[in-house]
């Protein structure tokens, strides 16, 4: 079995990798909860009834409430 030799990255390559990481993290965005239409779409393709699904969830806590509208997915 041949040994794999990895050439060390240059400072420029490391900086480009860090910049790419920052762009990817920013693109993901802070999502605290999925949008309603995301949940509805998943329920449809998984053949789940939204009413039955909602009945199985824990009661909504006021401490979890946000005044910001959910981001569209």
Chimera marker file (.cmm) of the C-alpha trace (Angstrom):
<marker_set name="trace">
<marker id="1" x="0.000" y="0.000" z="0.000" r="1" g="1" b="0" radius="0.5"/>
<marker id="2" x="1.467" y="3.364" z="-1.033" r="1" g="1" b="0" radius="0.5"/>
<marker id="3" x="1.643" y="6.194" z="1.453" r="1" g="1" b="0" radius="0.5"/>
<marker id="4" x="-0.290" y="9.299" z="0.628" r="1" g="1" b="0" radius="0.5"/>
<marker id="5" x="1.725" y="12.491" z="0.732" r="1" g="1" b="0" radius="0.5"/>
<marker id="6" x="-0.210" y="15.656" z="1.432" r="1" g="1" b="0" radius="0.5"/>
<marker id="7" x="1.382" y="18.896" z="0.328" r="1" g="1" b="0" radius="0.5"/>
<marker id="8" x="1.007" y="21.584" z="3.016" r="1" g="1" b="0" radius="0.5"/>
<marker id="9" x="-1.344" y="24.421" z="2.140" r="1" g="1" b="0" radius="0.5"/>
<marker id="10" x="0.010" y="27.873" z="1.507" r="1" g="1" b="0" radius="0.5"/>
<marker id="11" x="-1.159" y="30.814" z="3.617" r="1" g="1" b="0" radius="0.5"/>
<marker id="12" x="-3.187" y="32.033" z="0.638" r="1" g="1" b="0" radius="0.5"/>
<marker id="13" x="-4.929" y="28.649" z="0.293" r="1" g="1" b="0" radius="0.5"/>
<marker id="14" x="-5.720" y="28.579" z="4.016" r="1" g="1" b="0" radius="0.5"/>
<marker id="15" x="-7.142" y="32.123" z="3.821" r="1" g="1" b="0" radius="0.5"/>
<marker id="16" x="-9.289" y="31.161" z="0.820" r="1" g="1" b="0" radius="0.5"/>
<marker id="17" x="-10.560" y="28.121" z="2.733" r="1" g="1" b="0" radius="0.5"/>
<marker id="18" x="-11.477" y="30.271" z="5.741" r="1" g="1" b="0" radius="0.5"/>
<marker id="19" x="-13.253" y="32.757" z="3.469" r="1" g="1" b="0" radius="0.5"/>
<marker id="20" x="-15.217" y="29.919" z="1.860" r="1" g="1" b="0" radius="0.5"/>
<marker id="21" x="-16.208" y="28.662" z="5.314" r="1" g="1" b="0" radius="0.5"/>
<marker id="22" x="-17.508" y="32.106" z="6.267" r="1" g="1" b="0" radius="0.5"/>
<marker id="23" x="-19.547" y="32.356" z="3.071" r="1" g="1" b="0" radius="0.5"/>
<marker id="24" x="-21.067" y="28.901" z="3.633" r="1" g="1" b="0" radius="0.5"/>
<marker id="25" x="-21.935" y="29.663" z="7.269" r="1" g="1" b="0" radius="0.5"/>
<marker id="26" x="-23.585" y="32.936" z="6.248" r="1" g="1" b="0" radius="0.5"/>
<marker id="27" x="-25.525" y="31.218" z="3.446" r="1" g="1" b="0" radius="0.5"/>
<marker id="28" x="-27.054" y="28.716" z="5.859" r="1" g="1" b="0" radius="0.5"/>
<marker id="29" x="-28.465" y="31.572" z="7.957" r="1" g="1" b="0" radius="0.5"/>
<marker id="30" x="-29.856" y="31.412" z="11.472" r="1" g="1" b="0" radius="0.5"/>
<marker id="31" x="-32.954" y="29.250" z="11.353" r="1" g="1" b="0" radius="0.5"/>
<marker id="32" x="-34.719" y="28.707" z="14.648" r="1" g="1" b="0" radius="0.5"/>
<marker id="33" x="-37.670" y="26.850" z="13.179" r="1" g="1" b="0" radius="0.5"/>
<marker id="34" x="-38.772" y="25.690" z="9.743" r="1" g="1" b="0" radius="0.5"/>
<marker id="35" x="-41.343" y="27.770" z="7.892" r="1" g="1" b="0" radius="0.5"/>
<marker id="36" x="-44.915" y="26.481" z="7.876" r="1" g="1" b="0" radius="0.5"/>
<marker id="37" x="-44.791" y="25.701" z="4.153" r="1" g="1" b="0" radius="0.5"/>
<marker id="38" x="-41.637" y="23.627" z="4.689" r="1" g="1" b="0" radius="0.5"/>
<marker id="39" x="-43.422" y="21.559" z="7.338" r="1" g="1" b="0" radius="0.5"/>
<marker id="40" x="-46.538" y="21.273" z="5.158" r="1" g="1" b="0" radius="0.5"/>
<marker id="41" x="-44.472" y="20.139" z="2.159" r="1" g="1" b="0" radius="0.5"/>
<marker id="42" x="-42.654" y="17.531" z="4.208" r="1" g="1" b="0" radius="0.5"/>
<marker id="43" x="-45.935" y="16.280" z="5.675" r="1" g="1" b="0" radius="0.5"/>
<marker id="44" x="-47.399" y="15.947" z="2.170" r="1" g="1" b="0" radius="0.5"/>
<marker id="45" x="-44.524" y="13.915" z="0.745" r="1" g="1" b="0" radius="0.5"/>
<marker id="46" x="-44.341" y="11.772" z="3.882" r="1" g="1" b="0" radius="0.5"/>
<marker id="47" x="-48.120" y="11.219" z="3.765" r="1" g="1" b="0" radius="0.5"/>
<marker id="48" x="-48.634" y="12.688" z="7.241" r="1" g="1" b="0" radius="0.5"/>
<marker id="49" x="-51.808" y="14.476" z="8.314" r="1" g="1" b="0" radius="0.5"/>
<marker id="50" x="-50.916" y="17.950" z="9.666" r="1" g="1" b="0" radius="0.5"/>
<marker id="51" x="-53.717" y="17.850" z="12.238" r="1" g="1" b="0" radius="0.5"/>
<marker id="52" x="-52.552" y="14.499" z="13.592" r="1" g="1" b="0" radius="0.5"/>
<marker id="53" x="-48.948" y="15.691" z="13.559" r="1" g="1" b="0" radius="0.5"/>
<marker id="54" x="-49.840" y="18.853" z="15.479" r="1" g="1" b="0" radius="0.5"/>
<marker id="55" x="-51.756" y="16.807" z="18.055" r="1" g="1" b="0" radius="0.5"/>
<marker id="56" x="-48.581" y="14.814" z="18.807" r="1" g="1" b="0" radius="0.5"/>
<marker id="57" x="-46.455" y="17.909" z="19.455" r="1" g="1" b="0" radius="0.5"/>
<marker id="58" x="-45.729" y="19.408" z="22.839" r="1" g="1" b="0" radius="0.5"/>
<marker id="59" x="-47.888" y="22.426" z="23.715" r="1" g="1" b="0" radius="0.5"/>
<marker id="60" x="-46.426" y="25.713" z="22.444" r="1" g="1" b="0" radius="0.5"/>
<marker id="61" x="-44.565" y="27.560" z="25.171" r="1" g="1" b="0" radius="0.5"/>
<marker id="62" x="-44.703" y="31.367" z="25.412" r="1" g="1" b="0" radius="0.5"/>
<marker id="63" x="-40.947" y="31.338" z="26.107" r="1" g="1" b="0" radius="0.5"/>
<marker id="64" x="-40.419" y="29.898" z="22.604" r="1" g="1" b="0" radius="0.5"/>
<marker id="65" x="-42.468" y="32.594" z="20.919" r="1" g="1" b="0" radius="0.5"/>
<marker id="66" x="-40.756" y="35.184" z="18.771" r="1" g="1" b="0" radius="0.5"/>
<marker id="67" x="-42.280" y="38.328" z="17.328" r="1" g="1" b="0" radius="0.5"/>
<marker id="68" x="-40.266" y="37.922" z="14.134" r="1" g="1" b="0" radius="0.5"/>
<marker id="69" x="-41.951" y="36.279" z="11.149" r="1" g="1" b="0" radius="0.5"/>
<marker id="70" x="-40.495" y="32.928" z="10.156" r="1" g="1" b="0" radius="0.5"/>
<marker id="71" x="-38.105" y="32.968" z="7.200" r="1" g="1" b="0" radius="0.5"/>
<marker id="72" x="-39.446" y="31.365" z="4.051" r="1" g="1" b="0" radius="0.5"/>
<marker id="73" x="-37.799" y="28.094" z="3.084" r="1" g="1" b="0" radius="0.5"/>
<link id1="1" id2="2" r="1" g="1" b="0" radius="0.2"/>
<link id1="2" id2="3" r="1" g="1" b="0" radius="0.2"/>
<link id1="3" id2="4" r="1" g="1" b="0" radius="0.2"/>
<link id1="4" id2="5" r="1" g="1" b="0" radius="0.2"/>
<link id1="5" id2="6" r="1" g="1" b="0" radius="0.2"/>
<link id1="6" id2="7" r="1" g="1" b="0" radius="0.2"/>
<link id1="7" id2="8" r="1" g="1" b="0" radius="0.2"/>
<link id1="8" id2="9" r="1" g="1" b="0" radius="0.2"/>
<link id1="9" id2="10" r="1" g="1" b="0" radius="0.2"/>
<link id1="10" id2="11" r="1" g="1" b="0" radius="0.2"/>
<link id1="11" id2="12" r="1" g="1" b="0" radius="0.2"/>
<link id1="12" id2="13" r="1" g="1" b="0" radius="0.2"/>
<link id1="13" id2="14" r="1" g="1" b="0" radius="0.2"/>
<link id1="14" id2="15" r="1" g="1" b="0" radius="0.2"/>
<link id1="15" id2="16" r="1" g="1" b="0" radius="0.2"/>
<link id1="16" id2="17" r="1" g="1" b="0" radius="0.2"/>
<link id1="17" id2="18" r="1" g="1" b="0" radius="0.2"/>
<link id1="18" id2="19" r="1" g="1" b="0" radius="0.2"/>
<link id1="19" id2="20" r="1" g="1" b="0" radius="0.2"/>
<link id1="20" id2="21" r="1" g="1" b="0" radius="0.2"/>
<link id1="21" id2="22" r="1" g="1" b="0" radius="0.2"/>
<link id1="22" id2="23" r="1" g="1" b="0" radius="0.2"/>
<link id1="23" id2="24" r="1" g="1" b="0" radius="0.2"/>
<link id1="24" id2="25" r="1" g="1" b="0" radius="0.2"/>
<link id1="25" id2="26" r="1" g="1" b="0" radius="0.2"/>
<link id1="26" id2="27" r="1" g="1" b="0" radius="0.2"/>
<link id1="27" id2="28" r="1" g="1" b="0" radius="0.2"/>
<link id1="28" id2="29" r="1" g="1" b="0" radius="0.2"/>
<link id1="29" id2="30" r="1" g="1" b="0" radius="0.2"/>
<link id1="30" id2="31" r="1" g="1" b="0" radius="0.2"/>
<link id1="31" id2="32" r="1" g="1" b="0" radius="0.2"/>
<link id1="32" id2="33" r="1" g="1" b="0" radius="0.2"/>
<link id1="33" id2="34" r="1" g="1" b="0" radius="0.2"/>
<link id1="34" id2="35" r="1" g="1" b="0" radius="0.2"/>
<link id1="35" id2="36" r="1" g="1" b="0" radius="0.2"/>
<link id1="36" id2="37" r="1" g="1" b="0" radius="0.2"/>
<link id1="37" id2="38" r="1" g="1" b="0" radius="0.2"/>
<link id1="38" id2="39" r="1" g="1" b="0" radius="0.2"/>
<link id1="39" id2="40" r="1" g="1" b="0" radius="0.2"/>
<link id1="40" id2="41" r="1" g="1" b="0" radius="0.2"/>
<link id1="41" id2="42" r="1" g="1" b="0" radius="0.2"/>
<link id1="42" id2="43" r="1" g="1" b="0" radius="0.2"/>
<link id1="43" id2="44" r="1" g="1" b="0" radius="0.2"/>
<link id1="44" id2="45" r="1" g="1" b="0" radius="0.2"/>
<link id1="45" id2="46" r="1" g="1" b="0" radius="0.2"/>
<link id1="46" id2="47" r="1" g="1" b="0" radius="0.2"/>
<link id1="47" id2="48" r="1" g="1" b="0" radius="0.2"/>
<link id1="48" id2="49" r="1" g="1" b="0" radius="0.2"/>
<link id1="49" id2="50" r="1" g="1" b="0" radius="0.2"/>
<link id1="50" id2="51" r="1" g="1" b="0" radius="0.2"/>
<link id1="51" id2="52" r="1" g="1" b="0" radius="0.2"/>
<link id1="52" id2="53" r="1" g="1" b="0" radius="0.2"/>
<link id1="53" id2="54" r="1" g="1" b="0" radius="0.2"/>
<link id1="54" id2="55" r="1" g="1" b="0" radius="0.2"/>
<link id1="55" id2="56" r="1" g="1" b="0" radius="0.2"/>
<link id1="56" id2="57" r="1" g="1" b="0" radius="0.2"/>
<link id1="57" id2="58" r="1" g="1" b="0" radius="0.2"/>
<link id1="58" id2="59" r="1" g="1" b="0" radius="0.2"/>
<link id1="59" id2="60" r="1" g="1" b="0" radius="0.2"/>
<link id1="60" id2="61" r="1" g="1" b="0" radius="0.2"/>
<link id1="61" id2="62" r="1" g="1" b="0" radius="0.2"/>
<link id1="62" id2="63" r="1" g="1" b="0" radius="0.2"/>
<link id1="63" id2="64" r="1" g="1" b="0" radius="0.2"/>
<link id1="64" id2="65" r="1" g="1" b="0" radius="0.2"/>
<link id1="65" id2="66" r="1" g="1" b="0" radius="0.2"/>
<link id1="66" id2="67" r="1" g="1" b="0" radius="0.2"/>
<link id1="67" id2="68" r="1" g="1" b="0" radius="0.2"/>
<link id1="68" id2="69" r="1" g="1" b="0" radius="0.2"/>
<link id1="69" id2="70" r="1" g="1" b="0" radius="0.2"/>
<link id1="70" id2="71" r="1" g="1" b="0" radius="0.2"/>
<link id1="71" id2="72" r="1" g="1" b="0" radius="0.2"/>
<link id1="72" id2="73" r="1" g="1" b="0" radius="0.2"/>
</marker_set>
